Amino acid sequence: MPHPDIRPAGHPYRHPRPHPDLHGHGLRLRPWDPDSEDDAATWFRGRSDPEFRRWNTPLRITTDLDSARESLRDTARNMREGASASYCVTDAATGTAVGHVAINVIDWIMRSARVGYWVLPEARGRRVATHALTLVAQWALAEPGLALHRLELGHAVGHDSSCRIAERCGFRYEGTLRGAMWEAGRQDAYRDVHLHARLATDPGPGPDRGRDSDSNVNL
């Protein structure tokens, strides 16, 4: 069922338009192509990776390429309907896909959304997550057609590298949400979540220090 269009009349994104590519830090962020076999294979690898599954339990589990294609089609549909903005993160020089970053669950009334990301194993340790999250957050908070006020980032308690990435990208820690996400591999048990957020009025991220694991984040 299509998402209801709750954007205020006259809002620039009431009639969704293509999302632009984003560039910086040696990365190119481009929209996912649901008709691309390469994109489907990358999507499958990312969502079936053990590290992703350790920290995330999606509503729809990706078990094979067919389910990955269907999941990617859902992602593209949400983009068309203005419910999200999902990007394939690629190496700007080679075009090689290295991960995913997204603005999810966009609330056009409150001008808020949630962010999520994952990085393929071979690209971890290169600050891909930090740089991709910085690019997409700056775009979502400043781009005239979005002009969001608040971005939230949630991760399972114990995922310390996600705390560091969030803080490095200007997402302040706001507290712990009890039982706010599923346990790994289960949809009948819950775990606590650390909530971070960044407002459009917050100062930008500080100096890029330290090393991050480019692990997965999704609320």
KEKE-3310 file (N, C-alpha, C; in steps of 0.2 Angstrom, whole numbers, plus 5000, padded with zeros to 4 digits):
npx = (5004:5003:5012:5004:5002:5007:5013:5014:5003:5010:5023:5040:5043:5031:5027:5037:5054:5068:5082:5097:5114:5127:5143:5159:5174:5180:5170:5155:5138:5125:5108:5100:5098:5085:5084:5096:5107:5119:5118:5108:5115:5124:5116:5111:5123:5126:5115:5115:5126:5136:5139:5130:5118:5121:5118:5106:5089:5079:5062:5059:5068:5082:5086:5090:5095:5083:5074:5082:5081:5067:5067:5075:5067:5056:5063:5066:5053:5049:5057:5052:5040:5042:5046:5058:5076:5087:5104:5116:5133:5147:5164:5172:5182:5182:5170:5165:5154:5152:5144:5130:5118:5105:5091:5078:5060:5054:5046:5035:5028:5033:5046:5056:5067:5075:5091:5101:5114:5125:5141:5151:5161:5174:5177:5177:5184:5189:5183:5172:5158:5157:5160:5150:5139:5140:5139:5126:5118:5121:5116:5102:5098:5100:5097:5085:5073:5071:5075:5075:5072:5076:5086:5087:5097:5099:5105:5109:5112:5128:5134:5147:5155:5146:5142:5153:5154:5142:5143:5155:5149:5141:5129:5121:5121:5106:5100:5093:5083:5071:5069:5068:5071:5072:5080:5095:5091:5079:5061:5053:5058:5067:5078:5088:5091:5102:5099:5103:5104:5103:5101:5095:5099:5111:5128:5141:5149:5163:5182:5189:5193:5201:5197:5185:5173:5165:5153:5136:5121:5105:5089)
npy = (4994:5011:5024:5037:5053:5065:5077:5095:5106:5113:5110:5108:5095:5088:5083:5071:5071:5066:5061:5069:5065:5063:5070:5068:5067:5057:5049:5044:5046:5038:5035:5019:5007:4998:4989:4984:4971:4970:4979:4973:4962:4967:4973:4962:4956:4965:4965:4952:4950:4945:4954:4964:4958:4955:4967:4971:4968:4967:4971:4963:4949:4947:4934:4928:4931:4934:4938:4949:4957:4960:4967:4978:4984:4988:4998:5007:5011:5017:5028:5035:5038:5048:5044:5041:5042:5034:5028:5021:5019:5023:5021:5035:5036:5023:5018:5007:4999:5001:5002:5007:5021:5030:5041:5038:5034:5047:5061:5072:5082:5085:5087:5078:5063:5047:5040:5028:5015:5004:4995:4987:4972:4973:4986:4992:5001:5012:5024:5025:5025:5036:5046:5045:5046:5059:5067:5064:5068:5082:5086:5082:5091:5103:5105:5113:5107:5097:5101:5096:5096:5088:5074:5057:5045:5028:5015:4998:4995:4993:4993:5000:5007:5013:5023:5031:5035:5041:5053:5058:5063:5073:5069:5070:5061:5056:5048:5033:5021:5010:4993:4995:4990:4975:4960:4952:4943:4939:4942:4943:4947:4959:4973:4986:5003:5015:5032:5045:5061:5074:5091:5104:5116:5113:5114:5110:5094:5090:5090:5076:5063:5048:5031:5022:5008:5006:5000:4993:5003:5005:5010)
npz = (5000:4996:5004:5014:5008:5017:5017:5019:5009:4995:4999:4993:4990:4989:4977:4973:4967:4957:4967:4970:4966:4978:4983:4989:5001:4994:4990:4981:4982:4976:4970:4973:4961:4956:4946:4943:4942:4948:4959:4966:4970:4978:4988:4993:4999:5008:5017:5022:5028:5042:5052:5050:5053:5066:5073:5068:5064:5052:5046:5035:5031:5022:5012:5000:4983:4976:4986:4990:4978:4979:4991:4988:4978:4985:4993:4982:4979:4991:4990:4978:4983:4992:5005:5010:5007:4999:4997:4987:4992:4984:4978:4973:4963:4957:4956:4962:4973:4990:5001:5010:5014:5022:5023:5032:5035:5034:5041:5036:5042:5055:5051:5052:5053:5051:5052:5043:5040:5032:5029:5017:5021:5016:5014:5027:5041:5034:5036:5029:5033:5042:5033:5023:5031:5036:5023:5019:5029:5030:5018:5019:5030:5025:5011:5000:4996:5005:5019:5032:5050:5061:5063:5068:5075:5079:5089:5094:5112:5117:5105:5103:5093:5085:5093:5093:5079:5077:5086:5080:5068:5072:5079:5093:5109:5117:5125:5132:5125:5130:5126:5112:5100:5090:5096:5090:5075:5079:5081:5092:5104:5113:5113:5121:5116:5111:5108:5097:5090:5078:5075:5063:5068:5075:5078:5065:5062:5072:5072:5062:5070:5075:5073:5065:5065:5054:5056:5056:5057:5061:5065)
capx = (5000:5007:5012:5000:5006:5006:5017:5010:5002:5015:5030:5043:5044:5025:5028:5044:5058:5074:5087:5104:5120:5131:5150:5164:5178:5182:5164:5150:5132:5120:5102:5100:5095:5082:5084:5103:5109:5125:5115:5104:5120:5127:5111:5111:5129:5126:5110:5116:5133:5135:5140:5124:5113:5122:5115:5100:5084:5074:5056:5059:5074:5085:5088:5093:5095:5076:5072:5086:5078:5061:5068:5077:5061:5053:5067:5065:5046:5048:5060:5048:5034:5045:5046:5065:5081:5092:5109:5122:5139:5152:5171:5171:5187:5181:5163:5164:5150:5156:5140:5123:5116:5099:5087:5072:5054:5053:5040:5035:5025:5038:5052:5061:5068:5080:5096:5104:5119:5130:5147:5153:5167:5181:5178:5177:5191:5192:5179:5166:5152:5158:5160:5144:5134:5141:5137:5119:5115:5122:5111:5095:5096:5101:5094:5079:5068:5070:5075:5073:5074:5079:5088:5089:5101:5098:5109:5109:5116:5134:5138:5151:5158:5141:5142:5158:5152:5137:5146:5159:5145:5137:5123:5122:5118:5101:5097:5092:5076:5070:5066:5065:5073:5072:5086:5098:5088:5072:5056:5049:5062:5069:5084:5088:5094:5105:5097:5107:5100:5106:5096:5098:5102:5117:5135:5143:5154:5170:5187:5188:5198:5201:5196:5178:5173:5160:5148:5129:5117:5098:5084)
capy = (5000:5017:5029:5042:5059:5070:5083:5101:5109:5118:5108:5107:5088:5085:5079:5069:5072:5062:5063:5071:5061:5067:5069:5071:5063:5052:5045:5046:5043:5038:5031:5012:5005:4991:4985:4982:4965:4972:4983:4968:4957:4971:4974:4955:4955:4970:4964:4946:4950:4943:4960:4968:4954:4955:4973:4973:4963:4970:4968:4958:4946:4945:4927:4926:4936:4936:4943:4956:4961:4963:4973:4984:4987:4992:5004:5012:5013:5022:5035:5038:5041:5053:5041:5039:5044:5029:5029:5016:5022:5020:5024:5040:5035:5017:5017:5001:5000:5000:5002:5010:5026:5032:5045:5034:5036:5054:5064:5079:5087:5086:5088:5073:5057:5042:5038:5021:5014:4998:4996:4980:4970:4975:4993:4994:5004:5017:5029:5026:5026:5043:5051:5045:5049:5066:5069:5063:5072:5089:5087:5082:5096:5110:5105:5116:5102:5093:5106:5093:5099:5083:5067:5053:5039:5024:5008:4994:4996:4989:4994:5006:5010:5017:5029:5035:5037:5046:5059:5061:5066:5078:5067:5070:5056:5059:5044:5026:5019:5003:4988:4999:4986:4968:4956:4949:4937:4938:4947:4942:4949:4966:4976:4993:5007:5022:5037:5051:5066:5080:5096:5108:5122:5111:5116:5105:5089:5092:5087:5069:5060:5042:5026:5019:5001:5006:4994:4994:5006:5006:5011)
capz = (5000:4996:5010:5013:5007:5023:5016:5018:5003:4993:5000:4987:4989:4988:4971:4973:4961:4958:4972:4967:4968:4983:4982:4994:5004:4989:4989:4977:4984:4971:4972:4971:4955:4958:4940:4942:4945:4953:4965:4970:4973:4983:4993:4997:5003:5014:5022:5024:5032:5049:5056:5049:5057:5073:5076:5065:5062:5048:5046:5030:5031:5015:5012:4994:4978:4974:4992:4989:4973:4981:4996:4984:4974:4991:4994:4977:4979:4996:4988:4974:4987:4997:5012:5011:5002:5000:4993:4987:4993:4980:4978:4968:4958:4953:4955:4966:4978:4997:5007:5010:5019:5020:5027:5033:5039:5034:5044:5033:5047:5060:5047:5055:5050:5055:5047:5044:5035:5032:5025:5016:5025:5013:5015:5034:5043:5030:5038:5024:5037:5044:5028:5020:5035:5036:5017:5018:5035:5028:5012:5022:5034:5021:5004:5001:4995:5011:5024:5038:5056:5065:5061:5073:5074:5085:5088:5100:5117:5117:5099:5105:5087:5082:5097:5091:5073:5078:5089:5075:5063:5075:5082:5101:5113:5120:5131:5131:5124:5133:5122:5106:5094:5091:5097:5083:5073:5082:5081:5098:5109:5112:5117:5122:5110:5112:5104:5095:5086:5075:5073:5058:5071:5079:5074:5061:5065:5074:5068:5060:5073:5077:5068:5066:5062:5049:5057:5054:5061:5059:5070)
cpx = (5004:5007:5008:5004:5003:5010:5012:5009:5007:5022:5033:5044:5037:5024:5035:5048:5065:5079:5094:5109:5124:5138:5154:5168:5180:5176:5159:5144:5127:5114:5103:5096:5091:5082:5091:5104:5115:5122:5111:5109:5123:5123:5111:5117:5128:5121:5110:5122:5132:5135:5133:5119:5114:5118:5108:5095:5079:5067:5055:5066:5076:5088:5092:5092:5087:5073:5075:5083:5071:5062:5071:5072:5057:5056:5066:5058:5046:5052:5055:5042:5036:5045:5053:5069:5087:5098:5114:5128:5144:5159:5171:5176:5185:5174:5161:5159:5153:5151:5133:5122:5110:5096:5080:5066:5054:5046:5039:5032:5030:5045:5058:5062:5073:5085:5099:5109:5122:5135:5149:5160:5173:5182:5178:5184:5193:5187:5173:5160:5152:5157:5153:5138:5134:5138:5129:5115:5116:5117:5104:5093:5097:5098:5087:5073:5066:5070:5073:5076:5078:5080:5090:5093:5101:5102:5108:5114:5122:5137:5142:5154:5153:5140:5147:5157:5147:5139:5151:5155:5140:5130:5124:5118:5112:5098:5096:5085:5075:5067:5064:5067:5073:5080:5088:5094:5082:5067:5051:5052:5065:5075:5084:5092:5096:5102:5101:5103:5105:5101:5099:5101:5109:5123:5137:5147:5160:5175:5186:5194:5196:5199:5189:5178:5168:5155:5141:5126:5110:5093:5077)
cpy = (5006:5021:5035:5049:5064:5076:5089:5103:5114:5116:5106:5099:5084:5081:5077:5070:5068:5065:5064:5066:5066:5065:5072:5066:5056:5047:5048:5042:5043:5034:5024:5011:4998:4986:4982:4976:4966:4975:4978:4963:4961:4972:4967:4954:4959:4967:4956:4945:4949:4949:4964:4964:4954:4961:4975:4967:4967:4967:4962:4956:4945:4939:4924:4932:4938:4940:4949:4960:4964:4968:4979:4988:4991:4998:5009:5015:5019:5029:5038:5042:5046:5051:5041:5042:5039:5029:5023:5021:5019:5024:5029:5039:5029:5015:5010:5003:4997:5000:5006:5015:5028:5037:5041:5037:5044:5056:5071:5084:5089:5088:5084:5067:5053:5041:5031:5020:5007:4999:4988:4979:4973:4982:4996:4997:5009:5024:5030:5028:5033:5048:5051:5048:5057:5070:5069:5067:5080:5090:5087:5088:5103:5110:5108:5112:5098:5097:5102:5097:5095:5077:5063:5047:5034:5017:5004:4995:4991:4990:5001:5010:5015:5023:5034:5038:5043:5053:5062:5065:5071:5076:5066:5064:5059:5055:5037:5024:5012:4999:4991:4996:4979:4965:4953:4943:4935:4944:4946:4943:4955:4968:4983:4997:5014:5027:5043:5055:5072:5085:5101:5114:5120:5113:5109:5100:5093:5089:5079:5066:5052:5037:5023:5012:5001:5001:4997:4998:5006:5006:5009)
cpz = (5000:5002:5009:5012:5012:5022:5015:5011:5001:4995:4994:4985:4989:4982:4970:4967:4962:4963:4969:4970:4973:4982:4988:4998:5000:4988:4984:4980:4979:4973:4969:4965:4956:4952:4939:4946:4950:4959:4969:4973:4979:4989:4997:5001:5009:5019:5025:5028:5039:5054:5056:5054:5064:5077:5073:5063:5058:5048:5041:5029:5024:5015:5006:4989:4976:4980:4992:4984:4975:4986:4993:4980:4979:4992:4989:4977:4985:4994:4983:4978:4992:5004:5014:5006:5004:4995:4993:4987:4989:4980:4972:4962:4953:4952:4959:4972:4985:5002:5005:5015:5017:5025:5027:5037:5040:5036:5041:5037:5052:5057:5051:5051:5054:5049:5049:5039:5037:5027:5023:5019:5022:5013:5022:5036:5039:5031:5033:5028:5039:5039:5024:5024:5035:5029:5017:5023:5033:5023:5015:5026:5030:5015:5005:5000:5001:5017:5031:5045:5061:5062:5067:5071:5080:5084:5095:5105:5117:5110:5099:5099:5084:5086:5094:5084:5073:5081:5084:5070:5066:5078:5090:5104:5117:5125:5128:5130:5126:5128:5115:5100:5095:5092:5090:5081:5075:5081:5087:5104:5108:5116:5117:5117:5113:5106:5103:5091:5084:5073:5067:5061:5075:5075:5071:5065:5067:5070:5067:5064:5074:5071:5070:5062:5056:5050:5055:5059:5058:5065:5067)
residu = (MET:PRO:HIS:PRO:ASP:ILE:ARG:PRO:ALA:GLY:HIS:PRO:TYR:ARG:HIS:PRO:ARG:PRO:HIS:PRO:ASP:LEU:HIS:GLY:HIS:GLY:LEU:ARG:LEU:ARG:PRO:TRP:ASP:PRO:ASP:SER:GLU:ASP:ASP:ALA:ALA:THR:TRP:PHE:ARG:GLY:ARG:SER:ASP:PRO:GLU:PHE:ARG:ARG:TRP:ASN:THR:PRO:LEU:ARG:ILE:THR:THR:ASP:LEU:ASP:SER:ALA:ARG:GLU:SER:LEU:ARG:ASP:THR:ALA:ARG:ASN:MET:ARG:GLU:GLY:ALA:SER:ALA:SER:TYR:CYS:VAL:THR:ASP:ALA:ALA:THR:GLY:THR:ALA:VAL:GLY:HIS:VAL:ALA:ILE:ASN:VAL:ILE:ASP:TRP:ILE:MET:ARG:SER:ALA:ARG:VAL:GLY:TYR:TRP:VAL:LEU:PRO:GLU:ALA:ARG:GLY:ARG:ARG:VAL:ALA:THR:HIS:ALA:LEU:THR:LEU:VAL:ALA:GLN:TRP:ALA:LEU:ALA:GLU:PRO:GLY:LEU:ALA:LEU:HIS:ARG:LEU:GLU:LEU:GLY:HIS:ALA:VAL:GLY:HIS:ASP:SER:SER:CYS:ARG:ILE:ALA:GLU:ARG:CYS:GLY:PHE:ARG:TYR:GLU:GLY:THR:LEU:ARG:GLY:ALA:MET:TRP:GLU:ALA:GLY:ARG:GLN:ASP:ALA:TYR:ARG:ASP:VAL:HIS:LEU:HIS:ALA:ARG:LEU:ALA:THR:ASP:PRO:GLY:PRO:GLY:PRO:ASP:ARG:GLY:ARG:ASP:SER:ASP:SER:ASN:VAL:ASN:LEU)
# end
